[in-house]
Amino acid sequence: MNPALLGEQHAALWTRNFTLFFGARTVSLLGDTMLPVVTALAVGAVYGVSGVGYVLAVWTAPFVIFVLLGGVFADRVGARAMMVGADVVRVVTQGVLAVAFLTGTPPFWLLLSTSFLAGTAAAMFQPGVNGMVPLVAADPQRANGTLKMADAATQVAGPVLAGVLMVVSGAGVVYAVDAATFLLSGLFLALVRLPAPVRAERRSTVRRDLRRGWSEFRSRAWMWSVILIWVVFGIVVFGPYVPLSSRLIGESLGDVAYAWVMAGLGAGTVLGGLVAIRFRPGHPLAAGGVALSGFAFIPLSVALELPLPLVMAGHLVGGMAWAFWSVMWSTSVQTQVAPDVLNRVTAYEVAGSVAGVAVGQALVGPVVGIVDPRVLLFVSAGVSVAVCAALLLTPAVRGLRRV
C-alpha cells in the first residue's frame, strides 16, 4: 500500500472521538481480562470449581436477560449515556468486592449479588459498544481491527497483572484496580462528543422497540444462523473453559502459569487483529469461519497437559483465529444493519451468543463431578471444529458479501 495513503487512513481513523473511545475500551478491557483470573483463583480457592462456575453464571444470566433492554435504551437515549451509567455501577460493585476481600473472606451471597449487578450493568453497556463504532470511525473494519488489537494487548497485560497482584497483594487489590478501570472508562466516554440521537416522530413503547429489533434480527438468515450455532459453542466450549482450564493449568503448572497462558491468548489476538485490518475478503463470514478452526487448539492444548510453552502456543493460535472471526463478524453486523436499529439488533445477537455460555457455566460444576475435566476439554475441541464446519455449510453465512 502507498505509504502516503496509509498515513492518511491512519490520521482519518484517529479522530478525537475515536481516540477517546479507544482509550475507554482499552482501560475497560484491561479490567475485564483481570476479572476471570481473580475469579478463578480467589473464588476457586474458597468455594471450588462449582463456586467459580456459579459466580460466572450469575454474571452471565442477567446479562442475557437484560441486554435486550440495553439495546432499546441505547437506541433511545444514546449508546454513550448507557455505557457511562453502566461503568458507574461497576465501579461500585468491584469496589465493594475489593473492600470485602481486603477485610476478610466475602460470603458467597455477596459474590453472587455483586456478580448479578455487574452482569446487569454489562447488559446495559454491551449493545452500545458495537453501535458506537460507526459513530466514531468512518472505516468500521479498520476500527474493529484496531480495537481487537487493544483487546489483545489487554489480554496480554491483564492476566499477568492479575496473577502478579494475586501473589503479591491478594484479590482485594485486583478488584480495586478493576474498579479503577471502569472509572477511567466512564470518564473517557463522557468526553466523547456525538450528535444527539434522532428521536422518532411517532411515540414508541419498549415492547414496540423490542419487536422492531426482533423483526430486523430474524430477517437476516446469516445472523440468526450464526447465533444458533453459537449457542452450542457457548454451552460446550466457552462456558466450561475458564473453570476447567484454570483448574487443570493450576494443578499441573501452577497458578501464575494460568496468567501466562491467558497472555499467550492475548498475543494471538494482537496478530489476528493485524491480519484483520489488512485482509478484506469478499465473503467475510466464510473467511472468518475457516480461520476459526484454529480455536480448537485452545481446549486441546490444555486437555493434553502439554508443557507451558506449548499451551501458550496453542492459545496464541486460537487467539489469532478468534480475533479474525470477531472482526469479520462485528464489521458485518455494523455494515449490514441500519444505524437506527443497530443497538437493538446487536442486543439480540449478543443475547443469543451469551445464552449458551451461561448454561455451560452453570453446568460445569455438576458435570465435572461425573466426567473427567480433560475429557470435557477434548469434547470442546471437537465441537470447535464442528462449529466451523456448520458455519461454512450454512449458505446464508457462507454467501454473505462484504459491504
N, C-alpha and C positions, 0 to 999 in steps of 0.2 A: 504494500500500500504506500502511496505517496506520503512522505513524512509531513509535508505541509498540511495535507488533507487530514492526516491522523491528528496533528496538533489542533486543527480547527474543530474536529469532532470532540477531542478531549476538552477543549475550552467550552464548547457548547454544552457538554454534559455537566461540568462543574459550576453550575449557577449557584447563587446564594441559597435558594430553596433546596436544591439537591444536596449541597454540602451540609446544610443543617439536618436534612432528613437522613443522609448517610451517617452523620455523627450520632444521631439519635438511635438509629438501628444498630450501629456498631456497639455502642456502650450498653444498650439493652440486651443485645445478643450475648455480650460478654457475661452478663449476669445469668442469662438463660442457660449458657453452656456450663456454668459453675453449678447450677442447681441439681442436675441429675447426679453429679458426683457427690455432692454433700448429702443428697437424699439417700443415695445408695449406701454411702459409708456411715453417715451419722444415724439415720433411721434404721438401717440394717443392723448396726451394732447393738441397738437396743431392742428392736422388735422383729428382726429377722427378715428373710426374703418376703414372707407374706406381708409384713408391715410395709416394706418398700412398695410392693405391688398395690396395696390398698391406698397408700398415700398418693401414689401416682394416678390411680384410677379415680380417686375423689377429686383430683385436679382436672382430669380429663372429662369426667361425666358432665359437670356444669358447663364446661367449655362447649361440648356438643349440644347441650340443651339450649344455651343462651346465645350461641354465636349467630343464629338466625336473627334474633333481635338486634344484635350488634350491627349486622348488615343493614337492617331497616333504619336504625338510628343514625348510622354513618351516612346513609343517603339523605336523611332528613336534615340533620344539624351539621354535617360535615365530618369527614373522617378524622381530621386533626383534633377537633374538640373531643371526640370519643376516645382517641388514643391518649391524650393528655390526662383525661379523667381516669382512665384505666391505670396509667402509671402512678397516679396519686394513691389509688387503692393499694397497689402492690408495694409501694414504699411502706405503707402501714403494716401489711401482712408480713413482709420479710423483716421489718424492724421488730415486730412482736416476737418472731421466731428467734431473732438474734438475741434479744433480751432473755428469752426462755432458756436457750442453750448456754448463755453466759452465766446464768444464775442457778443452773441445775439441769435435771433431766425433764424435758417437757412431757406432759401427759399425752397419751395417744389422741385424745379428743381434741387437744389444741392443734396437733399436727394435721388432723383431718379437717378441722374447721378453717384454719388458715389456708390449707390447700384448696378447699372449696371456694373461698373468697378470691384467692389468686386465680383459680381457673375461670371464675365468672368474669373477673376483670380482663383476663386474656381473651375471653369471648367477645368482649366489647372492643378490644384493641385490634384483633387479628384481621377482620374484614377490611379495615382501613389501610393496612399495610399494602395490600395489592392495589387498592383503589387510589392510594396516594402516588404511586409510581408514575402513571401517565400525567399527573398534575405537576410533578416536579422535574420530569425528564421528557425531552422530545423523542428520544430513542429508547423505548422500553426494554428491548433486548439487551442493549449495552448497559442500561441502568441495572437490569436484573442480574447480569453477569457480574457487574461491579459490586452489587450488594451481596451476591453469593460469595464473592471473594472476601468481603468483610465478615460474612458468616463463617467462612473458613478460617480466617485469622483468629476469630474469637474461639473457634473450635480447637485451635492450637493453644491459645493462651489461657482460655477459661478453665479447662480441666486441669492443666498443670498448676495454675494459680490456686484452684480449689484444693488440689491434692497437697500442695505445699502448705497452704494455710491450715488445712485439717491437721497435718502433722505438727506444725509449729504452734498454732494458736487455738485450734478447735473449731467446731461447727458454728459457734456463735459469731465469730469474726467473718466467716464465709457468708453467713446470712446478712450481716451488716453491710458487707461490700455489695451484696446483691441488691439490697435496698437502695444503696447509693447509686447504682447503675440506673435504676428506674427513676430516681430523682433527676439525674442528668438528662435522661431520655426525655422526660416531660418538659424540662427547661428548653432543650433544643427544639422540640416540636412546637412549643409555644411561640418561638421566634420565627417559624415558617409563616410566610405571608401568601395567602391564597385568596382568590375571589370568593365572595360569599356563595354558598351553594344555591343553585337555582331552585326556587320554590315552585311547586306545581300549582297551576292555576286552580284546579279542582281540589277541594279539600279531600284528603285521603285518610284512611284508618290504618292501623298497624296490620290488621287482617288483610286488607286490600293490598298493602305493600308486600306482605309475605306471599300472597297469591301471585302477584306480578313477578316477584323474584322466582317463584317455583315454575311459573309458566316459561320464563326465559331459560331457566336451567334445563327443564325437561325437553325443550325444543331443540336442544343441541345433543344429538346422539353421541358424539365423540366425548362430551363432557360426562354425561351420566354413565356411559360405558366404563370410562376410566375409574370413576368413583366406585362403581360396583366391584370392579376388580380390586380396588384399593381397600375395600372393607376386609376382604380375605387377607390381603397383605398386612393390614393392621393387626388382625387377630393373631396370626401365626408368626409374623416376623417382628414388626415394630413393637407391639405391646409387650411381649415377653423379653425383648432383647436386653433392656437395661438391667432388670433384676437378675436375669440369668448370667449375663456376661460379667457384671460386677462381682457376682459370687464366684464364678469359675476362675476369672482372672485373678481375683484377690486371693483365692485359695492356692493357686499354683504359682503365681508370680509376685504377689504382694499388692497391697492397696495402692501404692504410688504407681505401680505398673498400669493400673486401670486408667489413671490420668494420662499417662504417656500414650496408651492405645487410643484414647479419645483425641489426643493431639495428632496422632497419625491420621485419624479420620479427617481432622481439620485441614491438614496439609493436602490431602487428596482433594478436598473441596476447593482449595485455592486453585489447584491445577485444573479441575473441572470447570471452574468459573472462567479461567483464562481461555480455555478452549471454546466455551460457550459464547464469549464475547466476539471471537473472530469467525467462528463457523456458523453460517446461516443456511441450514438445509431447507430445501423446498417443502419437505414434509417433516415438520419439527417433531411431532409426537412419534413418528416412525423412527426417526434417528434417535430420539430420546429412549424409546423402548429397547432398541438394540444396545445402546450404551448401558442401560440399567441392568443388563445381565451381569455386569461386574459387581453389583451389590451383593451377590451370593457369597463373595469372598469374606464378607464381614462375619456372618454367623459361622461359616465354615472354618475360618481360622481359629475361632475360639473353641469350637467343638473338637477340633483335632488336638487341642492343647499344645500348640506349637510354641517354640521359644519366642520371647518378647519381640525381637526384630521382625520375625515372620508374621506375628499377629498384627504388628503395626503396619507391615506391608500390605496385608490383606485389607486392613481398614483404609489405607491410602487408596488402593484400587477402588474399593467400594465408595469412598468419598468422592472420587472423580466421577464415578457413574451416577451417584445421587445428585451431585451438583449440576451436571449437564442436563439430566432429566428435569430437574427443578426449574432451570432457566427456560427450557423449551416449554414446559407446562405453564409457568407464570406468564410468559410472553404471549402464549396462545390465548389464555383467558383474557388478558388485558387488551389484546388487539381484536379479539373476535366478539367482545361484548360491549354494548353501548354504555357510555360513561354514566348515564343517569341511573342505571340498574347494576353497575359493576359491583358495588359493595354487597348488594343483596345476593347476586349470583355467586360471588366469592364466598359469602357466608354458607350457602348451600353446599358448595363443593368442599369447603373446609369441614363442615359438619359431617358430611359423608366420609371424608378422608379420615377423620379422627375417631369416628364412632367405633370402627374396628379396633383401634388402638386401646380404647377404654375397656372393651371386652377382654382383649388379650391381657391387659394389665391386671384386671380383676381375677382372671382365671389362672394366672401363672402360679400363684401360691398353692391352691389346691392341686393343680396338675403336677407340680414338681414333687409333691409328696407321693405320687404314683409312678411317674415316668422320670427317668434319669435326665438331668438338665442337658447333658451332651446330646442325648437322643433328640430332645426338643430342638436344639440348635441345628442338628443335621436336617430335621424336617423343615426348619425355617429356610435353610439354604436351598433345599429342593423347591420349596414354594416360591422363593425369589425368582428362580429360573422359570417356573411355570407362569408366574405373573407376567414376565417379559413376553413369553410366547402368547399369552392371552391378549396382551396389548397389540402385538403385531398381527394376530389373526382376526382382530376386530376391524372390519372395513372402514367404519367411520373414524376410528382412531388412526389407522394406517394411512388413510387417504386425505386427512386434513392438511390443507396447504397453508403456507406461511402468508400472512398479510404484510 
